[in-house]
Amino acid sequence: MPETEIVKLKIRRGLDAQRTSVVLEQGELGYTTDNKRVWVGDGITLGGEVIGNKNYITANKLTLTSATRGDTAYENNRLYQLKGGSVSSLSNWEEIGPKIDENTLEYNTSGKITLKEGGIGSKYLGTSVVKSTGGLAVNTTDGLSVRTDNNTVKIINNSLHVGVIGSPNIKQNAFGSGLTGGEGDVIKLNIDTNKFKFTNNKLDVKLSDGMTSGSNGLTVDINTSHFQYSAAGKLELKSGNGIDISGGGAEVVVNTDQFYFVNNALNIRSNLAGVLDIRSIDPNGFGSGLVIENNKLVAGISDVADNNTLTVTNKKVGLTELYADQNDIPDVLAFDSIKFDEYGRFLQIEELAKPLAGVVNAGSGYIDHYSGVIGQTSYTDNHLLNVLILLPHRQ
């Protein structure tokens, strides 16, 4: 069985500053006691070449005094490698972590890779970034845009504008009182045709009784004898003619001797003796034969051309003269000039007897004479005229 012998092998050693000042022979090893690193010489390079690189996790790579060429430093989420030279020079450190284009990606202050603000251009967008029915369009040259119909919605000077909004684009339930239409129906005013109308596509008020239209608009056509406009332009009753408005409302002023109120209703008094005169009666309430003259009710007396037939005496209507029918006796009136009193009684008997005994229309008398008188006991030859005159007159 072979024998094993343990041999202690020591290599050249010293401080790192001492190493950098000597050239180690080819294959010669050197150990730095301060940095605890092993080096091998090539017979040319001062200090030789390090055997095995180290990885540092540091907050500041520029302070890694023990680092040498080929060592790596992980600083703030980024990886660097020392190319050579002094560690305190930033140019001697090469970043060996992920490379970014610094146009679309960048490292933030925490050393993390992030999108650069404004770095995503149209060429990086795909059609999948927009919904096919979402109202947006994408183009790798022009970028994103809004889809419009160029009718109801338009783009003017790179700004979105409302175009033509027609009735098909408005919901019917979007209208309140006074409007109808929408969803295909023409939008119009919903008017009461009993009160309004359209004239040349303009809304007009229908005029009714008591209304007129002028340059100042609609006005009420009033009877100025009964109504007036106040200073505030309000219609009010005009006082007078039996109307009093001083008490805050219209009130009928009545003659309390003739009228009285019961439950706010006007009544005429039953006892109007010496109070009610003809002025209180409607003239249209009289029939034939009654008229009003000088504020008094009188009989309507017929007045013929030649004389009066009727007369009023002591407030009573009576006859004055009696005439024959001219159709029967066309030339001479048989009872001309016969007088009557107001009751129709003969006032002059002899005038009545003359036509009876005399000649009528140039002919023979109706009665020439007769023998005797009423109540006589012996025969006498007396004319009728004489007999009538002898009769007693009754008043």
C-alpha positions, 0 to 999 in steps of 0.5 A: 500500500503506497504511503501518503505524505501531506505536503504544505505548499505556500505561494508567493503572497503580499498586499495587492499593492505589492502585487501590482508592482512585480511581474510574476514568472510564468506559472508563478502564483501570487496571493493578495492577503488584503483582497484574498485573491489568487493571481498567476503570472505570465512573465510579462504582466505586472501583477499577473492574471486573476484566477476566478472573477468575483460578483459584487452586489453593491449600491455603488460600483465605483467604490469596489476597490478590490474589483479587478478586470472581469469582475461583475457588479449588480447595482440597482437592478442592473448588471455591470462588468469592469473592463479594466483600469480604475474602478472609480471611473464610470467609463471602465464599467460596461453594462452587461444586463438587458439592452433597451432601445431607449425609445420605447423602453427605459430604466426608471430611477429604481433600475427597472425596465418600463415603457418610455412615456410617448414611446409607443408609436403607431407601428407598434399597434396591432388591430387587436388593440381595438374592438371591432365594434368599439368605434375605433380604427387602428393603422400602423401609419396613422395610428388610432382614430375614431370611426364617424359617419361624417353625417351625424358625427364629423371630425373638423380641424382634428376635433370631434363635432356633432353633425346633423342629428335627425329624427331617426337618431333621437329617442321618442322618450327623450321629449318632454311635454309639448314635443313629439317625434323621434325614432323616424318621425318628424319632430314637431310641437304637440299643440291644442288645435282648438287654441293654436295653429301654424301659419307659414310654419310659424306657431300662431294663436287662434283668435276667438271672441274677444281677442285681437292680434296686433303689433304688440301681440294678443290683446283682449277686445273689451267693452270700454264702458264696462272694462279697463286696463290697470297701470299694470296691464291687467284687465279689470272692471270699470266702476259705475253703471251700478257696479262698485269695485272699491271693496276688493271685488265687483259689487252691484249697487242697488236701490234698497227700496226696490231690491234686496239680497238673499243668499247673495242673490238679488231679489225684487221687493214685493211692496213697490207702491210709489217706488217702481215706475215705468222705467223699471219695465222692459218696453218689449214686454208690452203687447198691442195697444200699449206704449210708453210716452213721457215715461208713462204707460198709455194706450196706443190710440189709432189716428186716422187721417180725417179725425180721431175714432178713439179718445182717452178721457179720465184715463179711459178709452172711448169713441169719438165718432162712428164711420160707415164702411166706405166699401158699402157706401163709397161716396157719402158716409151714412153716419158722418159727424155722429158724436159718441161719449167715451162709453160709445153712447150717442150724444146727438140723436138728431144727427143719427136720425138725419141719415135714416130719414134723409136722402142717401147717395141722391136716392130716396130716403130709407124712411120717408114718414110714418103715421103716429108716434110711440104711445099715441092714442090717435092718428097723426101724420108725423115724420120720423125725424120729428118723432126721434127729436121728441124722444127724451135723451138719456144721459 
